Amino acid sequence: MELGPITGLYVDGQDATDSIRTPEPWALDHQVHLFAQSEVRPGPLTDEGERWMERQQTGKVMVVCTCGYSSGLIDHAELEDTVASLAVEHTPTPASG
Ligand SMILES: [Zn+2]
């Protein structure tokens, strides 16, 4: 008779299988986010005496990942190459499974 690996453990009729399983090791989560830097200033007064805020992007972008990576502020022109190089090491972690 050949015995296979233990796949279940029952103690007093209770399923205690989890107590003999080695849990998977923890791994850092990866979710890459992009933040575009912008600047703001009060706009000119309108004919009605109202003042709107004006906003514009500076052309700088920051790439961060939940694992702790941060690119710092980089030029928008560098973004495509930066994201492409991050794709391997910072592959998004599946939401479940
Ligand atoms: Zn990451």
Boltz pocket constraint, residues with backbone or C-beta under 6 A from the ligand:
constraints:
  - pocket:
      binder: B
      contacts: [[A, 29], [A, 30], [A, 31], [A, 65], [A, 66], [A, 67], [A, 68], [A, 69], [A, 89], [A, 90]]
      max_distance: 6.0
